[in-house]
Amino acid sequence: MTDKDHTPDWIEKAPLKESFRSVFKWGAPDKFKNPSQGFWQVIKQELNLSASDCQTVIKFGEETVQKNTGIAIQAEDIKAFEVIAGFDNLFFDTFSRLKYSSGKSMEDILNLRENEVKNISDIVLHPRNKEDVKKIVSLCHQKKIPVHVYGAGSSVTFGLDCPEGGVTLVMNTHLNKMIAFNETDQTITVEAGMMGPEYEDLLNNAPEKLGAKKRYTGGHFPQSFEFSSVGGWVAALGSGQASSYYGDACDLVISQEYVTPAGSFKTLDYPAAATGPKLNDIMKGSEGCFGVLVAVTMKIFQYMPENTKEFSFMFPDFEKSVNAARQISQAEFGMPSILRMSDFEETDVAMKMYGLEGSILDKFMRFKGLKPGQRCLLMGQADGEKSFSKNVFRQIKKICKKNKGLYLTGYPMKKWRKGRFSDPYMRDALNDCGVLIDTLESSVTWENIHTLYKNVRSYIKQHPDTICMTHASHFYAQGTNLYFIFITRMQAIDEFRTFQRGIIDRIEENSGSLSHHHGVGRMMAPWMEKHLGKEQMDALRAIKNHFDPDGIMNPGGLGL
């Protein structure tokens, strides 16, 4: 600890092998990102942190996971699983079971820092191929053993918990290959465990790696991109930063292949068909509750980064920025790939983080009537064919100017994008000094955006010394999403759980969706019937009963 500025001595060493910290740490073991001095100053000021606060003893989770947790699965069944998957692909040590039964939610992290081992599977299997998955699911169906699916572990909704034990299937170890590439149809078929970077690299370098005529992109870039799988995107209905142009994960799926207790099937590859309700759509977002997604065919797009047009605008207030974003989304000249709209608190924090507060730019904005505590940043980029991206950029500038937006060039956008995938590393550093940072997000219509924003933000700010930054990052003609980031001091799990559940209540009460792109898991499950209604939940239960009559597939997920 540095007494002069109360800045912690941030931890910059890889976690010990098989420690609790190695389970909850974000990303690569040897990669770190500490809050910038500007961001840390904001946090200290808004949370009223003193030198003594920064010296509070926090559990870093450096203890080794003890190998003393019992297994409910019979020895003869473990032997049968070993015969199916092979000795090298079966693990029942406590560390492996904890690792693959843990996600990245704040509650997961708080529990792991307390050395809690609960809701873990009995054994972990790394299936080598689709046939292994079929045999494993068949055996589990016969023995009534719960089955859970692990894509890459970035779930923030308790999606990996195993409250009834059972088996966890790790998909990204072996089931991570390309199955087919079709340049004529602009599709690619991959196994569900392929990771985001490998997927995008394959497409970006399609001429060299696939013998293609052009370069391509998948168009899907969630903040967890580096540590998430293609199957996970589809299973949890994810959304990437470029969704406003390319679409959410559900929009990118052409067909899927599943293994279920009732049997295996592959949906058809047609771009459209009028053959009744589409099972392909029903299976999207099923989070392993109906079966195991083993392969998926996805749309791909031409990769033309040379045509990218970045932009950013500062608006006098949130209402004007919302109006501009809505008009952009409804103007029908095409959508930018990335569009992000920050409220005044997130904008103020960004100005301080990047050392812009008090700068010449800041003074110029104040002169123009763009004042701290009111002004809101909107930024993004246009992609696609050269004349298309140029026109989108030109039309956006017109709309923003009409709504009193001041053009700031593309610099803020470049600055944001540079830290896009590395920012999650900061959570570990902040948690190490007792600062909690978490998020909740919701889909909302344009008509209701201000009501949802006002009431959810009001609830969060009632908690003393709390930062609440809010942005919208996925846009549609009918609405957008609101993404609430809250930062405060709160170490007691029960206190956090009560606070977080209160936020979810406010979202649901003010006509927001329970989730926009994080999925349901077990976190949102208690609200599902109230949110969707009994008739819709009964329909989902009927589908589950067909594919999974004994309820072994991810029991409790989706509230089923």
N, C-alpha and C positions, 0 to 999 in steps of 0.2 A: 504494500500500500504506500502510495506517495502522499505524505501529509499535506504537502503544499496545495495540491488541487483535488485531494480526495479521490484520485483515480486508482482503481484497483490494479493489482499486478495480475493482469489477465493470464489465464492458463493457456500455454501454447506448447503442450506436449501431448503426444498421442496417448489415448487411454490405455491402461494396463490390459493385457490380454485377459479375456473372460471376466472383465469387471462390469459392474452395472453401468458405469459411464460409457463403456464401449457399446452398450446396447442403445442408450438414449442419445448419444452424441450424433449431431447431424452430419451427414455426408462422409467425406474421406477422413480416415483417422488422423492424418497428419496435416489437415487443412483447417485454418482458423480465420475468423474475421472478427475483430473487436470493433465496438462502436467508435466512430470518428470522435475527435475531441468535441466537435460541434454538437453531435448527437448526445454525447455523454453530458455535456453542459446543460442541454435541454432537460434531460432526464433528472439530473440532480436538482435543477431549479423547480421543475413542475412537481416532483415527488418529495421536495423538501428534504433531500438527503444530506446528512451531515457526515463528518469523518467517522464518527462512531457507527453510523448506519452502514457505511461501506466496509466496516471491519467486523460486522456480524458474522459469526461462524455459520457457514452454510455447508450442508452435506454435499460433497462433490461426487459421490457415487464411485469412489475409487476402490471400494472393497471388491474382492473376488466373489463371484456367485458361487454359493456353496452347493455341493452336489448331494443334497439330502432330500429331494422332493420325490415322493412316491409316485408310482405308475399304476394306473388302473387297468391297463390292457394286459390280457393274459400272455404268458410267455410263449405259448403255442401260436398265438396270433402275431406276436412280434416276429417269430420265426417265419411265419407265412409272408409277412410284409418284406422280410429280408430276402426271401426266395424271389419275390416279384421284382424288387428294385435293386437288389444287390447289397452286399455288406457295406460297401463304401458310401451308400446313399441312404442309410438309416442311422438316426441318432436318437438317443434317449437320455443323454446327459442333461442336467438341469439348465446349463447355460444355453445350449442350442435350443431347447424348448422355450426358454424365456425370450431369447433373441427373436425367434420367428413367431412369437405370440404377442409381440409388443409393437405398438405404432409410435407416432410422434406427437400425440396430443399432449397438452400441458399436464393433464391428469396422469397420463402414462409416465411422463418425466418426473413429476413430483413423487409418484409411487416408487419409481426406480431409484431416485435419490435417497429414499428411505429404506432401500434394500428390500422392497416388497417383491415377493414372488407369488403371484396368484393369477388365476385364469389362464394357465398355460396348457399347451397340448401335452399328451402323454408321450408321443413320439413324433419325430420330424422325418419326412421322406422327401428325397429329391428325385422325382420321377425322370427317367431318361427320355421318355417318348410318350406318345399318345396311348400306346398299348399298355404301358405301365399304369397310366392314369385309369384306364378302363378296368384293369384287374384290381387296382387298389380300391376304387369306388365300389366295384362289385363285392369285394370282400367286406368292406365296411357296411354295405347294405345288408349283407348276409348276417353279419355279427352285430349290427346296430351300433356301430362306432361312429361318432361325429367326425365330419370332414371339414377342414378349413383350408383356405387357399391363400398363400403368401405370394404377392407379385414382386414388390421391392421394398415394402415396409414403410411407406410414407403416409399411411392412413392417419388422419387426425380425428377419427370418429369412433374409436374402439373397434374398428373393423377387423382387427386381428385377434381380439380376445377369444379365448377358448374356455368359457365358463363351465363346460361339461367335459373338458379334457378332449380326448380323441386324437386325431391325426392332423398334422399340418403338412400340406403339400407345397414345397418351395419350387416355384415355376421357373425362376430366372437362372438356375444353375445349368440346366440342360435344355429345357424347352425354350430356346432363345434364337432359333434359326429362321432364315427366310425360307418359305416354301415355294413361292412363285412370284414372278414379276411380269406384269403385262403392260407394256408401254402403249400398246394400241388402245386399251381400255383405261389407261392411267390408274392402275390399281396395283397394290402389292399385298401379298398374303404372307403373314409371319406367325410364328408360334407366339403364344400369349406372353411368354417370359422375356421376349426381346426388350432390352432397355432403351430408353429414349435416345441417348447419344449414338448408340450403334445404329438404331433405326434411321435417324436423320443423316448420319454419315454415309450410310449405304445409299440413300436417295440423292444426297448432294453430289456424290461421286458416282452416280449411276453409269456414266459412260465408261469409266475405268473398271468399276466393280461388277456391273451388270450388262455391259455391252450395249447400253442405251444410246439413243441419239441425243438426248437432252439431259440436263440436270433437273432434279426434282426436290421437293420438300414435302414433309408430312403436314406442315402447317400447325402442329400442335406443340405448344411450349408452355406447360404449366411451370410454376416456380420450382416444383419438384422434378423438373425435366431430367436432370442429371441422375436422379435416384428414384425413377419410377418406370414402370413397364407399360408397354402398349396394351396388354391385357388389363392392367390395372386402370388405365384411362377409361376403357370401355366399361369395365365392371362397376366403376363408381361414378359414371357419367361426368367425367372430368371436363375441364375447360382450360384452354391455354391462352396465353397473353394475346395471341393473334386471332382469337375466335371471331371477332366482329367481321372478319373477311373470310376466313377459312371455315369457320363453324366450330361448334363444340364437338366433343368426342362422339356424341350420338349422331351428329350430322356427317361424320367422316366414315362411319361403318357401312360397308356394302353387305358383308355376310359374316357369319360366325359359326364356329364348330364347338359343340358341347358334348361332354360326357356327364350323364346323369344316372341316378340309381335306376330310372325307368328305361334307360337306353341312351344311345348316342345318335346325334343328328348334326347335319350341317344345313344352315339356311341357304337359300338360292342367291345367285350372284346378280340377279337382274337389277338395273338401276331403278326400276319401278314396276309394279305389277298390281292388278286389281283382283287378287285372289283371296279376298277376305282379310280379317285382322292379321297383321304381320307379326309372326312369332319373332322375327328378327328384331323388331322394336321392343317387344315384350321382354326379351332376354337382356337388352342393354340395361345396365344399372342394376342387375340382379344380385351383385355383390356375393356371388358364390352360394346363394340360397337355393337356387334351382339346380345347379350343376357346376361343373368345372369348365371354364372357357379354355380351350386348348389351342385354338387358332382363330385368326381374324383377318378378313380382307378389308383393306382401307383405301379410300380415295387418296390420290397424290396430286400435286400441283407443280407447275413449272417453277424452278428456282431461279429467280432473277434479281438478286440483291443489288445489282447495279442500277435498278430502277427505284430503289427506296427513296422516299421523300419524308424526312422528319420534320416535325413542327411542334410548337408549343405556344400557348397563349395564356395571358393572365387576365382574369375577369374581376370586376369590382366586387362581386359577391357570388354566393352559391346558386342563387336563383338564375342569374344570367348564364352561368356556366351550364346549368342543367338545360336551360332553354336552347343553348347552342348545341349541346350534345344530342338533344332530342331532334332538333331540326336536321342535323347531320344524318342521324339514323333514319329519318323519314323522307329525305330529299330525293332518293332514288337515282342518284348519280353514281352509286357504288359506295362501298364502305372502306374506310381505312382498315388496315390489318390490326393495328394497335390504336386504341383510344383509351385514355385514362383521365379521369376527372377527380381531382382532390378537393376535399372541403378546406375551409380556412385553417383548421388546426393542423392538418397534414401539410398544407402549403407552408404555414409558418415554420413547422418543424424542418421541412425540406430546406427552406431558406437558411436556417441556422446550421443544419447539418453540413451544407455545402459552403458555409462561410460567406454567404451572400448578404446576410443581414448587415446593414450599414454601408454596403458597397455603393458604387456609382449607380449600378442598375437598380438597387433598392431605392435609392434617393429619387431616381428618375420615375420609378413606378409610383412612389408616394406623391410626386409632383403631378402625376397623371390621375390622382385620386384612387390609386390602388393601394389601400391601406392594410397593414397587418391586422389580423383579427377579423378581416372581412374578405380579402382577396382570395381567389381560388385559381389553381393552376389546371389547365387542360393541355394534354400533350399526346402525341402519338406518331404514327407513321403510315404512309400509304405504300402499297406494294402492288405487284402485278405487271402487266404489259406497260411499256414506257408511256404511251399517251394516256393510258388509263390512270396510272398513278399520278401523272401530272395534273390531270383534270380533277381527280379527287382532292389533291392538295389545293388546287386553285379554288374549288368550290368551298372547301372548308375555310379557307382564308376569308372568303366573302361572308359566310355565315357568322364566323367569329367576330369580324369587324362590325357587322350589324348589331351584334349583342355586346358591343363595347369591349371586346377582347383585344388586348395589346399583344402584338406578335413579338415573340422572344427568340426567334430563329429555332433551329433544331438542337441547340446545345443542351438544354435541360433533358431532352429525350435521350441524347447520347449518354449523358451522365447517369441517368436512371438505368438504362439498359446495361451499362458496364457492370453494375452491381446486382443485376436482377437475380442471378442464380447463386450468388455468394451471400446475399443478405441473411438467409436463414441461419447461417453459422453464428450470427450475433446473438441468437437466443440463448445458446449455451453460456456465452460470456456474461450476459445480463443475469441469467438465472444464478450464476456462480456468486453474484454479489447481492442476491436476494431480490432482484427486480424481475417481476413476472411480465411476460409479453405474450399475448395470445390473440386469436382472431375468431370471428364468426362472420358468415356471409349469407346473403339472402337475395333471391330474385324479387323484383318489384316492378309494378307497372309505372309508366310515367305519371299517371293520374295520382298515384299514391306515394310517390317517392318522398315528398317532403314530410308527409305524416309519419312514415316509417323512420326516416332519418331523424326527425325531431324527437320522437318518443324513445327510440332505442338509445340515441346519444344522451338524452336527458337522464335515463336510468343509469348508464355507465358513469356519467359525470357526478352522480350522487355519491359515488364512492369517493372518499377523500383522497386528494393528491393523486389523481388519475389522468393520464393522457388518453384521449380518444381520437384517433386519426381515422378518417373515413374516406374511402374512394369508391368509384365505380370503374370497372375495367372490362366489362363485356356488354356490348350494346346491340339492341334489336329495335325494330320499328315500334314495337309495343312496350318497350321498357328496357331496364338495365339490371344491374346488381348493385348492392351496397355491401362493402367489405369493411367491417369494423375492426380496427386494431386497438387493443387497450393495453396500456402499460401502467403497472402499479406495484406496490409492495404487498405481497400476500403469500405467505409460505404454508399456512395451514390448508391441507387438502379439503377439509370440510367447508372452510370459508370460501375457497375458490369454487368448489362445486356449487354451492348455494348461489354465489354471484353469477357464475356462468349460466346456470339453469334459469336465473332471473332474466338474463339477456335473451335467452331462447324464448321464454314466455312472452317477452315484449315483442319480439319479432313475429311470433305466431299471432298474437293479439292484434297486431297492426297490419295484418294482411301481407306479410312477407312470406316467402317460401322458407321451409326449414333449412334448406340447403340450395345453393346454386351450383356448386361444383365440387364440394368436399364429400359428397355421398351421405349416406344415412348411418351405417354402422349400427352400434348399439347406443351411441350418444343421442341420436335423434329419434330412436325407436319408440320411446315412451310417448312421443307427441304424434306419431304417424296416424293413428286412427282418428284422433281429433282433427288433424290437419286435412286428411284425405276423405274422411267419412267412412262409416261402417261398410257401405256397399262396395266401395273401391277396395278396401282392405280385405273384405270377404272374397273378392275376385282374385286378389293376389294370393290369398290362402288356398284357394281352389287350385290355382296353377301350381303352387308349391306342393300341394297334396298329390297332384298328378305326377310331377317329376320326382318327388321325394316323399313317398308315402309314410316313411318312418321318421321323417324330420331330422335326418342326420347331417344335411348340408347347411353348414354355418348356422346352427340353431340360435335363434334370438336376433340374427341380423335382419334388418329392415322391419323389425318388430313382428316377424313371422315365427 
